[in-house]
Amino acid sequence: MKKIYYLKSCNTCLRILKSLALSDKFELHDFKENPLISSDLEHLKTLAGSYEALFSRRAKLYGEMGLKNESLTERDYKHYILKHYTFLKRPILVIEQQIFIGNSPKTIAAAKLALAHE
């Protein structure tokens, strides 16, 4: 499976997608227009190791809801990600059994390396 979870309205996501020069073998999933379902999130969690790894603390709602003052559990992370797309880190690139989460230069470099070895 080759899939990218991203936001079409996110300039950072679009810039990263362009820099990756993806083949047409990749399925693009805009999770704002097409919200994640529980089974998709479960698959991402299996690859990532936890829901927390998929959770974005940069989300505006994270601060607005006062979540930074709470001790969130895996169940909470799953709940918030499914409740609102903004809590999912982006972009998420899945290449078979590898997952690359977020937009850090280190993550994008690792994704590029994985794509080069295909």
Jmol script that loads the backbone (N, CA, C; Angstrom):
load data "model"
ATOM      1  N   MET A   1       0.838  -1.181   0.000  1.00  0.00           N
ATOM      2  CA  MET A   1       0.000   0.000   0.000  1.00  0.00           C
ATOM      3  C   MET A   1       0.882   1.243   0.000  1.00  0.00           C
ATOM      4  N   LYS A   2       0.540   2.161  -0.850  1.00  0.00           N
ATOM      5  CA  LYS A   2       1.236   3.439  -0.918  1.00  0.00           C
ATOM      6  C   LYS A   2       0.174   4.530  -0.834  1.00  0.00           C
ATOM      7  N   LYS A   3       0.218   5.241   0.276  1.00  0.00           N
ATOM      8  CA  LYS A   3      -0.846   6.205   0.523  1.00  0.00           C
ATOM      9  C   LYS A   3      -0.297   7.418   1.262  1.00  0.00           C
ATOM     10  N   ILE A   4      -0.871   8.571   0.955  1.00  0.00           N
ATOM     11  CA  ILE A   4      -0.492   9.797   1.645  1.00  0.00           C
ATOM     12  C   ILE A   4      -1.741  10.430   2.229  1.00  0.00           C
ATOM     13  N   TYR A   5      -1.679  10.690   3.527  1.00  0.00           N
ATOM     14  CA  TYR A   5      -2.747  11.395   4.235  1.00  0.00           C
ATOM     15  C   TYR A   5      -2.271  12.834   4.392  1.00  0.00           C
ATOM     16  N   TYR A   6      -3.080  13.758   3.922  1.00  0.00           N
ATOM     17  CA  TYR A   6      -2.659  15.164   3.910  1.00  0.00           C
ATOM     18  C   TYR A   6      -3.885  16.061   3.885  1.00  0.00           C
ATOM     19  N   LEU A   7      -3.640  17.363   3.927  1.00  0.00           N
ATOM     20  CA  LEU A   7      -4.700  18.358   3.747  1.00  0.00           C
ATOM     21  C   LEU A   7      -4.424  19.126   2.466  1.00  0.00           C
ATOM     22  N   LYS A   8      -5.385  19.134   1.594  1.00  0.00           N
ATOM     23  CA  LYS A   8      -5.259  19.842   0.318  1.00  0.00           C
ATOM     24  C   LYS A   8      -5.095  21.345   0.528  1.00  0.00           C
ATOM     25  N   SER A   9      -5.600  21.848   1.661  1.00  0.00           N
ATOM     26  CA  SER A   9      -5.530  23.279   1.944  1.00  0.00           C
ATOM     27  C   SER A   9      -4.267  23.684   2.704  1.00  0.00           C
ATOM     28  N   CYS A  10      -3.394  22.732   2.973  1.00  0.00           N
ATOM     29  CA  CYS A  10      -2.163  22.996   3.735  1.00  0.00           C
ATOM     30  C   CYS A  10      -0.995  23.219   2.778  1.00  0.00           C
ATOM     31  N   ASN A  11      -0.457  24.431   2.784  1.00  0.00           N
ATOM     32  CA  ASN A  11       0.662  24.754   1.895  1.00  0.00           C
ATOM     33  C   ASN A  11       1.884  23.901   2.177  1.00  0.00           C
ATOM     34  N   THR A  12       2.125  23.591   3.444  1.00  0.00           N
ATOM     35  CA  THR A  12       3.269  22.757   3.799  1.00  0.00           C
ATOM     36  C   THR A  12       3.108  21.358   3.205  1.00  0.00           C
ATOM     37  N   CYS A  13       1.917  20.789   3.333  1.00  0.00           N
ATOM     38  CA  CYS A  13       1.657  19.464   2.745  1.00  0.00           C
ATOM     39  C   CYS A  13       1.880  19.488   1.236  1.00  0.00           C
ATOM     40  N   LEU A  14       1.352  20.498   0.570  1.00  0.00           N
ATOM     41  CA  LEU A  14       1.481  20.593  -0.883  1.00  0.00           C
ATOM     42  C   LEU A  14       2.940  20.747  -1.304  1.00  0.00           C
ATOM     43  N   ARG A  15       3.692  21.544  -0.555  1.00  0.00           N
ATOM     44  CA  ARG A  15       5.116  21.726  -0.859  1.00  0.00           C
ATOM     45  C   ARG A  15       5.862  20.397  -0.709  1.00  0.00           C
ATOM     46  N   ILE A  16       5.555  19.660   0.345  1.00  0.00           N
ATOM     47  CA  ILE A  16       6.215  18.375   0.591  1.00  0.00           C
ATOM     48  C   ILE A  16       5.836  17.363  -0.487  1.00  0.00           C
ATOM     49  N   LEU A  17       4.562  17.309  -0.837  1.00  0.00           N
ATOM     50  CA  LEU A  17       4.135  16.383  -1.895  1.00  0.00           C
ATOM     51  C   LEU A  17       4.878  16.668  -3.195  1.00  0.00           C
ATOM     52  N   LYS A  18       5.004  17.937  -3.513  1.00  0.00           N
ATOM     53  CA  LYS A  18       5.712  18.323  -4.738  1.00  0.00           C
ATOM     54  C   LYS A  18       7.185  17.905  -4.666  1.00  0.00           C
ATOM     55  N   SER A  19       7.800  18.089  -3.514  1.00  0.00           N
ATOM     56  CA  SER A  19       9.221  17.758  -3.368  1.00  0.00           C
ATOM     57  C   SER A  19       9.483  16.252  -3.422  1.00  0.00           C
ATOM     58  N   LEU A  20       8.470  15.453  -3.089  1.00  0.00           N
ATOM     59  CA  LEU A  20       8.640  13.998  -3.103  1.00  0.00           C
ATOM     60  C   LEU A  20       8.531  13.402  -4.497  1.00  0.00           C
ATOM     61  N   ALA A  21       7.992  14.152  -5.451  1.00  0.00           N
ATOM     62  CA  ALA A  21       7.845  13.679  -6.832  1.00  0.00           C
ATOM     63  C   ALA A  21       7.266  12.270  -6.849  1.00  0.00           C
ATOM     64  N   LEU A  22       6.061  12.148  -6.343  1.00  0.00           N
ATOM     65  CA  LEU A  22       5.419  10.847  -6.188  1.00  0.00           C
ATOM     66  C   LEU A  22       4.927  10.286  -7.512  1.00  0.00           C
ATOM     67  N   SER A  23       4.934   8.979  -7.576  1.00  0.00           N
ATOM     68  CA  SER A  23       4.401   8.317  -8.760  1.00  0.00           C
ATOM     69  C   SER A  23       2.879   8.252  -8.667  1.00  0.00           C
ATOM     70  N   ASP A  24       2.262   7.863  -9.739  1.00  0.00           N
ATOM     71  CA  ASP A  24       0.806   7.735  -9.746  1.00  0.00           C
ATOM     72  C   ASP A  24       0.342   6.482  -8.998  1.00  0.00           C
ATOM     73  N   LYS A  25       1.283   5.746  -8.442  1.00  0.00           N
ATOM     74  CA  LYS A  25       0.948   4.549  -7.661  1.00  0.00           C
ATOM     75  C   LYS A  25       0.482   4.905  -6.248  1.00  0.00           C
ATOM     76  N   PHE A  26       0.607   6.166  -5.871  1.00  0.00           N
ATOM     77  CA  PHE A  26       0.210   6.613  -4.543  1.00  0.00           C
ATOM     78  C   PHE A  26      -1.244   7.054  -4.526  1.00  0.00           C
ATOM     79  N   GLU A  27      -1.934   6.633  -3.495  1.00  0.00           N
ATOM     80  CA  GLU A  27      -3.301   7.093  -3.270  1.00  0.00           C
ATOM     81  C   GLU A  27      -3.228   8.308  -2.354  1.00  0.00           C
ATOM     82  N   LEU A  28      -3.865   9.393  -2.765  1.00  0.00           N
ATOM     83  CA  LEU A  28      -3.902  10.607  -1.950  1.00  0.00           C
ATOM     84  C   LEU A  28      -5.193  10.631  -1.150  1.00  0.00           C
ATOM     85  N   HIS A  29      -5.072  10.911   0.134  1.00  0.00           N
ATOM     86  CA  HIS A  29      -6.237  10.937   1.021  1.00  0.00           C
ATOM     87  C   HIS A  29      -6.261  12.272   1.761  1.00  0.00           C
ATOM     88  N   ASP A  30      -7.128  13.171   1.313  1.00  0.00           N
ATOM     89  CA  ASP A  30      -7.322  14.448   1.998  1.00  0.00           C
ATOM     90  C   ASP A  30      -8.273  14.184   3.168  1.00  0.00           C
ATOM     91  N   PHE A  31      -7.743  14.196   4.380  1.00  0.00           N
ATOM     92  CA  PHE A  31      -8.567  13.784   5.522  1.00  0.00           C
ATOM     93  C   PHE A  31      -9.510  14.872   6.025  1.00  0.00           C
ATOM     94  N   LYS A  32      -9.502  16.033   5.399  1.00  0.00           N
ATOM     95  CA  LYS A  32     -10.533  17.027   5.705  1.00  0.00           C
ATOM     96  C   LYS A  32     -11.786  16.715   4.886  1.00  0.00           C
ATOM     97  N   GLU A  33     -11.588  16.459   3.604  1.00  0.00           N
ATOM     98  CA  GLU A  33     -12.710  16.137   2.725  1.00  0.00           C
ATOM     99  C   GLU A  33     -13.239  14.718   2.960  1.00  0.00           C
ATOM    100  N   ASN A  34     -12.345  13.820   3.330  1.00  0.00           N
ATOM    101  CA  ASN A  34     -12.695  12.418   3.519  1.00  0.00           C
ATOM    102  C   ASN A  34     -12.163  11.969   4.882  1.00  0.00           C
ATOM    103  N   PRO A  35     -12.899  12.257   5.957  1.00  0.00           N
ATOM    104  CA  PRO A  35     -12.418  11.960   7.312  1.00  0.00           C
ATOM    105  C   PRO A  35     -11.999  10.502   7.498  1.00  0.00           C
ATOM    106  N   LEU A  36     -11.003  10.334   8.345  1.00  0.00           N
ATOM    107  CA  LEU A  36     -10.531   8.981   8.655  1.00  0.00           C
ATOM    108  C   LEU A  36     -11.626   8.188   9.339  1.00  0.00           C
ATOM    109  N   ILE A  37     -11.688   6.925   8.999  1.00  0.00           N
ATOM    110  CA  ILE A  37     -12.571   6.026   9.724  1.00  0.00           C
ATOM    111  C   ILE A  37     -11.708   5.245  10.702  1.00  0.00           C
ATOM    112  N   SER A  38     -12.341   4.638  11.658  1.00  0.00           N
ATOM    113  CA  SER A  38     -11.631   3.956  12.732  1.00  0.00           C
ATOM    114  C   SER A  38     -10.644   2.912  12.212  1.00  0.00           C
ATOM    115  N   SER A  39     -11.021   2.158  11.190  1.00  0.00           N
ATOM    116  CA  SER A  39     -10.124   1.104  10.681  1.00  0.00           C
ATOM    117  C   SER A  39      -8.875   1.700  10.031  1.00  0.00           C
ATOM    118  N   ASP A  40      -9.008   2.838   9.334  1.00  0.00           N
ATOM    119  CA  ASP A  40      -7.834   3.517   8.763  1.00  0.00           C
ATOM    120  C   ASP A  40      -6.895   3.977   9.874  1.00  0.00           C
ATOM    121  N   LEU A  41      -7.477   4.573  10.895  1.00  0.00           N
ATOM    122  CA  LEU A  41      -6.674   5.064  12.009  1.00  0.00           C
ATOM    123  C   LEU A  41      -6.001   3.904  12.738  1.00  0.00           C
ATOM    124  N   GLU A  42      -6.692   2.812  12.863  1.00  0.00           N
ATOM    125  CA  GLU A  42      -6.131   1.625  13.519  1.00  0.00           C
ATOM    126  C   GLU A  42      -4.908   1.119  12.750  1.00  0.00           C
ATOM    127  N   HIS A  43      -5.001   1.120  11.425  1.00  0.00           N
ATOM    128  CA  HIS A  43      -3.868   0.698  10.595  1.00  0.00           C
ATOM    129  C   HIS A  43      -2.679   1.641  10.785  1.00  0.00           C
ATOM    130  N   LEU A  44      -2.945   2.944  10.782  1.00  0.00           N
ATOM    131  CA  LEU A  44      -1.873   3.919  10.992  1.00  0.00           C
ATOM    132  C   LEU A  44      -1.240   3.741  12.367  1.00  0.00           C
ATOM    133  N   LYS A  45      -2.064   3.478  13.368  1.00  0.00           N
ATOM    134  CA  LYS A  45      -1.565   3.267  14.730  1.00  0.00           C
ATOM    135  C   LYS A  45      -0.668   2.035  14.795  1.00  0.00           C
ATOM    136  N   THR A  46      -1.051   0.977  14.091  1.00  0.00           N
ATOM    137  CA  THR A  46      -0.235  -0.236  14.059  1.00  0.00           C
ATOM    138  C   THR A  46       1.145   0.063  13.480  1.00  0.00           C
ATOM    139  N   LEU A  47       1.186   0.832  12.411  1.00  0.00           N
ATOM    140  CA  LEU A  47       2.462   1.188  11.788  1.00  0.00           C
ATOM    141  C   LEU A  47       3.272   2.149  12.653  1.00  0.00           C
ATOM    142  N   ALA A  48       2.587   3.096  13.293  1.00  0.00           N
ATOM    143  CA  ALA A  48       3.259   4.137  14.081  1.00  0.00           C
ATOM    144  C   ALA A  48       3.627   3.672  15.489  1.00  0.00           C
ATOM    145  N   GLY A  49       2.890   2.694  16.010  1.00  0.00           N
ATOM    146  CA  GLY A  49       3.163   2.213  17.364  1.00  0.00           C
ATOM    147  C   GLY A  49       2.246   2.792  18.422  1.00  0.00           C
ATOM    148  N   SER A  50       1.623   3.926  18.128  1.00  0.00           N
ATOM    149  CA  SER A  50       0.711   4.531  19.107  1.00  0.00           C
ATOM    150  C   SER A  50      -0.133   5.601  18.422  1.00  0.00           C
ATOM    151  N   TYR A  51      -1.234   5.927  19.057  1.00  0.00           N
ATOM    152  CA  TYR A  51      -2.049   7.051  18.581  1.00  0.00           C
ATOM    153  C   TYR A  51      -1.338   8.365  18.881  1.00  0.00           C
ATOM    154  N   GLU A  52      -0.612   8.384  19.967  1.00  0.00           N
ATOM    155  CA  GLU A  52       0.101   9.598  20.352  1.00  0.00           C
ATOM    156  C   GLU A  52       1.078  10.031  19.256  1.00  0.00           C
ATOM    157  N   ALA A  53       1.723   9.079  18.598  1.00  0.00           N
ATOM    158  CA  ALA A  53       2.669   9.399  17.524  1.00  0.00           C
ATOM    159  C   ALA A  53       1.976  10.085  16.348  1.00  0.00           C
ATOM    160  N   LEU A  54       0.691   9.873  16.212  1.00  0.00           N
ATOM    161  CA  LEU A  54      -0.095  10.457  15.121  1.00  0.00           C
ATOM    162  C   LEU A  54      -0.760  11.775  15.510  1.00  0.00           C
ATOM    163  N   PHE A  55      -0.725  12.100  16.775  1.00  0.00           N
ATOM    164  CA  PHE A  55      -1.457  13.239  17.329  1.00  0.00           C
ATOM    165  C   PHE A  55      -0.641  14.525  17.221  1.00  0.00           C
ATOM    166  N   SER A  56      -1.288  15.580  16.748  1.00  0.00           N
ATOM    167  CA  SER A  56      -0.626  16.872  16.603  1.00  0.00           C
ATOM    168  C   SER A  56      -0.924  17.785  17.786  1.00  0.00           C
ATOM    169  N   ARG A  57       0.126  18.134  18.497  1.00  0.00           N
ATOM    170  CA  ARG A  57      -0.011  19.095  19.593  1.00  0.00           C
ATOM    171  C   ARG A  57       0.064  20.535  19.088  1.00  0.00           C
ATOM    172  N   ARG A  58       0.304  20.699  17.806  1.00  0.00           N
ATOM    173  CA  ARG A  58       0.341  22.027  17.204  1.00  0.00           C
ATOM    174  C   ARG A  58      -1.038  22.520  16.794  1.00  0.00           C
ATOM    175  N   ALA A  59      -2.008  21.623  16.837  1.00  0.00           N
ATOM    176  CA  ALA A  59      -3.371  21.985  16.429  1.00  0.00           C
ATOM    177  C   ALA A  59      -3.898  23.124  17.293  1.00  0.00           C
ATOM    178  N   LYS A  60      -4.522  24.068  16.653  1.00  0.00           N
ATOM    179  CA  LYS A  60      -5.089  25.217  17.362  1.00  0.00           C
ATOM    180  C   LYS A  60      -6.077  24.759  18.440  1.00  0.00           C
ATOM    181  N   LEU A  61      -6.863  23.746  18.119  1.00  0.00           N
ATOM    182  CA  LEU A  61      -7.851  23.231  19.068  1.00  0.00           C
ATOM    183  C   LEU A  61      -7.200  22.632  20.318  1.00  0.00           C
ATOM    184  N   TYR A  62      -5.978  22.155  20.178  1.00  0.00           N
ATOM    185  CA  TYR A  62      -5.267  21.568  21.309  1.00  0.00           C
ATOM    186  C   TYR A  62      -5.152  22.587  22.437  1.00  0.00           C
ATOM    187  N   GLY A  63      -4.778  23.799  22.086  1.00  0.00           N
ATOM    188  CA  GLY A  63      -4.680  24.863  23.077  1.00  0.00           C
ATOM    189  C   GLY A  63      -6.032  25.396  23.500  1.00  0.00           C
ATOM    190  N   GLU A  64      -6.918  25.587  22.517  1.00  0.00           N
ATOM    191  CA  GLU A  64      -8.240  26.133  22.807  1.00  0.00           C
ATOM    192  C   GLU A  64      -9.047  25.241  23.744  1.00  0.00           C
ATOM    193  N   MET A  65      -8.874  23.946  23.623  1.00  0.00           N
ATOM    194  CA  MET A  65      -9.628  22.998  24.452  1.00  0.00           C
ATOM    195  C   MET A  65      -8.931  22.716  25.789  1.00  0.00           C
ATOM    196  N   GLY A  66      -7.754  23.315  25.986  1.00  0.00           N
ATOM    197  CA  GLY A  66      -7.020  23.110  27.230  1.00  0.00           C
ATOM    198  C   GLY A  66      -6.443  21.710  27.374  1.00  0.00           C
ATOM    199  N   LEU A  67      -6.223  21.034  26.258  1.00  0.00           N
ATOM    200  CA  LEU A  67      -5.730  19.657  26.314  1.00  0.00           C
ATOM    201  C   LEU A  67      -4.282  19.569  26.810  1.00  0.00           C
ATOM    202  N   LYS A  68      -3.545  20.661  26.651  1.00  0.00           N
ATOM    203  CA  LYS A  68      -2.154  20.636  27.111  1.00  0.00           C
ATOM    204  C   LYS A  68      -2.061  20.524  28.631  1.00  0.00           C
ATOM    205  N   ASN A  69      -3.149  20.826  29.307  1.00  0.00           N
ATOM    206  CA  ASN A  69      -3.172  20.735  30.770  1.00  0.00           C
ATOM    207  C   ASN A  69      -3.717  19.398  31.263  1.00  0.00           C
ATOM    208  N   GLU A  70      -4.017  18.501  30.337  1.00  0.00           N
ATOM    209  CA  GLU A  70      -4.564  17.200  30.694  1.00  0.00           C
ATOM    210  C   GLU A  70      -3.556  16.096  30.402  1.00  0.00           C
ATOM    211  N   SER A  71      -3.696  14.992  31.104  1.00  0.00           N
ATOM    212  CA  SER A  71      -2.895  13.799  30.827  1.00  0.00           C
ATOM    213  C   SER A  71      -3.717  12.917  29.896  1.00  0.00           C
ATOM    214  N   LEU A  72      -3.390  12.970  28.618  1.00  0.00           N
ATOM    215  CA  LEU A  72      -4.157  12.224  27.633  1.00  0.00           C
ATOM    216  C   LEU A  72      -3.695  10.770  27.560  1.00  0.00           C
ATOM    217  N   THR A  73      -4.650   9.886  27.364  1.00  0.00           N
ATOM    218  CA  THR A  73      -4.366   8.459  27.199  1.00  0.00           C
ATOM    219  C   THR A  73      -4.432   8.116  25.714  1.00  0.00           C
ATOM    220  N   GLU A  74      -4.040   6.906  25.365  1.00  0.00           N
ATOM    221  CA  GLU A  74      -4.149   6.449  23.981  1.00  0.00           C
ATOM    222  C   GLU A  74      -5.599   6.539  23.507  1.00  0.00           C
ATOM    223  N   ARG A  75      -6.512   6.206  24.386  1.00  0.00           N
ATOM    224  CA  ARG A  75      -7.934   6.282  24.051  1.00  0.00           C
ATOM    225  C   ARG A  75      -8.342   7.722  23.735  1.00  0.00           C
ATOM    226  N   ASP A  76      -7.803   8.669  24.509  1.00  0.00           N
ATOM    227  CA  ASP A  76      -8.084  10.095  24.264  1.00  0.00           C
ATOM    228  C   ASP A  76      -7.528  10.537  22.912  1.00  0.00           C
ATOM    229  N   TYR A  77      -6.282  10.141  22.623  1.00  0.00           N
ATOM    230  CA  TYR A  77      -5.675  10.521  21.344  1.00  0.00           C
ATOM    231  C   TYR A  77      -6.527  10.009  20.187  1.00  0.00           C
ATOM    232  N   LYS A  78      -6.942   8.759  20.265  1.00  0.00           N
ATOM    233  CA  LYS A  78      -7.781   8.178  19.217  1.00  0.00           C
ATOM    234  C   LYS A  78      -9.088   8.966  19.087  1.00  0.00           C
ATOM    235  N   HIS A  79      -9.707   9.240  20.209  1.00  0.00           N
ATOM    236  CA  HIS A  79     -10.973   9.970  20.210  1.00  0.00           C
ATOM    237  C   HIS A  79     -10.832  11.332  19.521  1.00  0.00           C
ATOM    238  N   TYR A  80      -9.818  12.089  19.894  1.00  0.00           N
ATOM    239  CA  TYR A  80      -9.666  13.437  19.336  1.00  0.00           C
ATOM    240  C   TYR A  80      -9.296  13.408  17.856  1.00  0.00           C
ATOM    241  N   ILE A  81      -8.478  12.452  17.454  1.00  0.00           N
ATOM    242  CA  ILE A  81      -8.120  12.346  16.033  1.00  0.00           C
ATOM    243  C   ILE A  81      -9.361  12.028  15.201  1.00  0.00           C
ATOM    244  N   LEU A  82     -10.183  11.118  15.688  1.00  0.00           N
ATOM    245  CA  LEU A  82     -11.402  10.769  14.950  1.00  0.00           C
ATOM    246  C   LEU A  82     -12.444  11.888  14.997  1.00  0.00           C
ATOM    247  N   LYS A  83     -12.422  12.657  16.078  1.00  0.00           N
ATOM    248  CA  LYS A  83     -13.401  13.729  16.252  1.00  0.00           C
ATOM    249  C   LYS A  83     -13.137  14.912  15.316  1.00  0.00           C
ATOM    250  N   HIS A  84     -11.855  15.267  15.155  1.00  0.00           N
ATOM    251  CA  HIS A  84     -11.531  16.424  14.312  1.00  0.00           C
ATOM    252  C   HIS A  84     -10.196  16.210  13.610  1.00  0.00           C
ATOM    253  N   TYR A  85     -10.210  16.383  12.296  1.00  0.00           N
ATOM    254  CA  TYR A  85      -9.027  16.125  11.466  1.00  0.00           C
ATOM    255  C   TYR A  85      -7.798  16.920  11.883  1.00  0.00           C
ATOM    256  N   THR A  86      -7.984  18.059  12.504  1.00  0.00           N
ATOM    257  CA  THR A  86      -6.848  18.913  12.846  1.00  0.00           C
ATOM    258  C   THR A  86      -5.892  18.270  13.853  1.00  0.00           C
ATOM    259  N   PHE A  87      -6.354  17.248  14.558  1.00  0.00           N
ATOM    260  CA  PHE A  87      -5.497  16.584  15.542  1.00  0.00           C
ATOM    261  C   PHE A  87      -4.566  15.538  14.928  1.00  0.00           C
ATOM    262  N   LEU A  88      -4.687  15.282  13.643  1.00  0.00           N
ATOM    263  CA  LEU A  88      -3.813  14.320  12.979  1.00  0.00           C
ATOM    264  C   LEU A  88      -2.599  15.053  12.419  1.00  0.00           C
ATOM    265  N   LYS A  89      -1.402  14.569  12.762  1.00  0.00           N
ATOM    266  CA  LYS A  89      -0.194  15.167  12.195  1.00  0.00           C
ATOM    267  C   LYS A  89      -0.252  15.010  10.685  1.00  0.00           C
ATOM    268  N   ARG A  90       0.421  15.917  10.009  1.00  0.00           N
ATOM    269  CA  ARG A  90       0.414  15.835   8.566  1.00  0.00           C
ATOM    270  C   ARG A  90       1.713  16.321   7.968  1.00  0.00           C
ATOM    271  N   PRO A  91       2.025  15.822   6.807  1.00  0.00           N
ATOM    272  CA  PRO A  91       1.406  14.699   6.124  1.00  0.00           C
ATOM    273  C   PRO A  91       1.849  13.364   6.731  1.00  0.00           C
ATOM    274  N   ILE A  92       1.140  12.322   6.372  1.00  0.00           N
ATOM    275  CA  ILE A  92       1.522  10.966   6.754  1.00  0.00           C
ATOM    276  C   ILE A  92       1.704  10.190   5.459  1.00  0.00           C
ATOM    277  N   LEU A  93       2.889   9.653   5.285  1.00  0.00           N
ATOM    278  CA  LEU A  93       3.228   8.891   4.095  1.00  0.00           C
ATOM    279  C   LEU A  93       3.379   7.426   4.489  1.00  0.00           C
ATOM    280  N   VAL A  94       2.631   6.558   3.829  1.00  0.00           N
ATOM    281  CA  VAL A  94       2.713   5.123   4.083  1.00  0.00           C
ATOM    282  C   VAL A  94       3.244   4.450   2.817  1.00  0.00           C
ATOM    283  N   ILE A  95       4.360   3.750   2.985  1.00  0.00           N
ATOM    284  CA  ILE A  95       4.940   2.969   1.893  1.00  0.00           C
ATOM    285  C   ILE A  95       5.039   1.540   2.397  1.00  0.00           C
ATOM    286  N   GLU A  96       4.096   0.724   1.944  1.00  0.00           N
ATOM    287  CA  GLU A  96       3.989  -0.666   2.399  1.00  0.00           C
ATOM    288  C   GLU A  96       3.886  -0.703   3.924  1.00  0.00           C
ATOM    289  N   GLN A  97       4.928  -1.164   4.618  1.00  0.00           N
ATOM    290  CA  GLN A  97       4.879  -1.268   6.080  1.00  0.00           C
ATOM    291  C   GLN A  97       5.691  -0.178   6.781  1.00  0.00           C
ATOM    292  N   GLN A  98       6.076   0.860   6.036  1.00  0.00           N
ATOM    293  CA  GLN A  98       6.804   1.990   6.620  1.00  0.00           C
ATOM    294  C   GLN A  98       5.865   3.186   6.716  1.00  0.00           C
ATOM    295  N   ILE A  99       6.039   3.964   7.777  1.00  0.00           N
ATOM    296  CA  ILE A  99       5.229   5.167   7.952  1.00  0.00           C
ATOM    297  C   ILE A  99       6.141   6.346   8.274  1.00  0.00           C
ATOM    298  N   PHE A 100       5.835   7.481   7.668  1.00  0.00           N
ATOM    299  CA  PHE A 100       6.575   8.720   7.893  1.00  0.00           C
ATOM    300  C   PHE A 100       5.548   9.766   8.298  1.00  0.00           C
ATOM    301  N   ILE A 101       5.708  10.286   9.518  1.00  0.00           N
ATOM    302  CA  ILE A 101       4.690  11.155  10.108  1.00  0.00           C
ATOM    303  C   ILE A 101       5.239  12.558  10.320  1.00  0.00           C
ATOM    304  N   GLY A 102       4.538  13.544   9.776  1.00  0.00           N
ATOM    305  CA  GLY A 102       4.891  14.927  10.038  1.00  0.00           C
ATOM    306  C   GLY A 102       5.732  15.556   8.960  1.00  0.00           C
ATOM    307  N   ASN A 103       6.126  16.789   9.224  1.00  0.00           N
ATOM    308  CA  ASN A 103       6.804  17.577   8.197  1.00  0.00           C
ATOM    309  C   ASN A 103       8.218  18.008   8.580  1.00  0.00           C
ATOM    310  N   SER A 104       8.806  17.346   9.557  1.00  0.00           N
ATOM    311  CA  SER A 104      10.172  17.726   9.932  1.00  0.00           C
ATOM    312  C   SER A 104      11.126  17.374   8.785  1.00  0.00           C
ATOM    313  N   PRO A 105      12.184  18.145   8.617  1.00  0.00           N
ATOM    314  CA  PRO A 105      13.149  17.848   7.555  1.00  0.00           C
ATOM    315  C   PRO A 105      13.710  16.422   7.649  1.00  0.00           C
ATOM    316  N   LYS A 106      13.924  15.940   8.862  1.00  0.00           N
ATOM    317  CA  LYS A 106      14.448  14.581   9.062  1.00  0.00           C
ATOM    318  C   LYS A 106      13.451  13.537   8.544  1.00  0.00           C
ATOM    319  N   THR A 107      12.179  13.723   8.829  1.00  0.00           N
ATOM    320  CA  THR A 107      11.136  12.799   8.374  1.00  0.00           C
ATOM    321  C   THR A 107      11.022  12.810   6.855  1.00  0.00           C
ATOM    322  N   ILE A 108      11.041  13.985   6.266  1.00  0.00           N
ATOM    323  CA  ILE A 108      10.915  14.106   4.815  1.00  0.00           C
ATOM    324  C   ILE A 108      12.138  13.503   4.124  1.00  0.00           C
ATOM    325  N   ALA A 109      13.318  13.702   4.688  1.00  0.00           N
ATOM    326  CA  ALA A 109      14.537  13.107   4.120  1.00  0.00           C
ATOM    327  C   ALA A 109      14.461  11.577   4.168  1.00  0.00           C
ATOM    328  N   ALA A 110      13.960  11.037   5.273  1.00  0.00           N
ATOM    329  CA  ALA A 110      13.820   9.583   5.399  1.00  0.00           C
ATOM    330  C   ALA A 110      12.808   9.051   4.382  1.00  0.00           C
ATOM    331  N   ALA A 111      11.723   9.783   4.172  1.00  0.00           N
ATOM    332  CA  ALA A 111      10.712   9.377   3.193  1.00  0.00           C
ATOM    333  C   ALA A 111      11.302   9.382   1.778  1.00  0.00           C
ATOM    334  N   LYS A 112      12.070  10.418   1.462  1.00  0.00           N
ATOM    335  CA  LYS A 112      12.712  10.505   0.153  1.00  0.00           C
ATOM    336  C   LYS A 112      13.666   9.326  -0.059  1.00  0.00           C
ATOM    337  N   LEU A 113      14.406   8.988   0.969  1.00  0.00           N
ATOM    338  CA  LEU A 113      15.336   7.855   0.892  1.00  0.00           C
ATOM    339  C   LEU A 113      14.570   6.557   0.642  1.00  0.00           C
ATOM    340  N   ALA A 114      13.482   6.359   1.354  1.00  0.00           N
ATOM    341  CA  ALA A 114      12.664   5.152   1.168  1.00  0.00           C
ATOM    342  C   ALA A 114      12.101   5.095  -0.250  1.00  0.00           C
ATOM    343  N   LEU A 115      11.669   6.234  -0.768  1.00  0.00           N
ATOM    344  CA  LEU A 115      11.136   6.276  -2.132  1.00  0.00           C
ATOM    345  C   LEU A 115      12.214   5.978  -3.172  1.00  0.00           C
ATOM    346  N   ALA A 116      13.421   6.420  -2.890  1.00  0.00           N
ATOM    347  CA  ALA A 116      14.533   6.181  -3.811  1.00  0.00           C
ATOM    348  C   ALA A 116      14.914   4.704  -3.908  1.00  0.00           C
ATOM    349  N   HIS A 117      14.628   3.958  -2.847  1.00  0.00           N
ATOM    350  CA  HIS A 117      14.989   2.544  -2.802  1.00  0.00           C
ATOM    351  C   HIS A 117      13.868   1.626  -3.258  1.00  0.00           C
ATOM    352  N   GLU A 118      12.844   2.187  -3.825  1.00  0.00           N
ATOM    353  CA  GLU A 118      11.722   1.365  -4.306  1.00  0.00           C
ATOM    354  C   GLU A 118      12.065   0.711  -5.615  1.00  0.00           C
TER     355      GLU A 118
END
end "model"
wireframe off; spacefill off
backbone 0.3
color backbone group
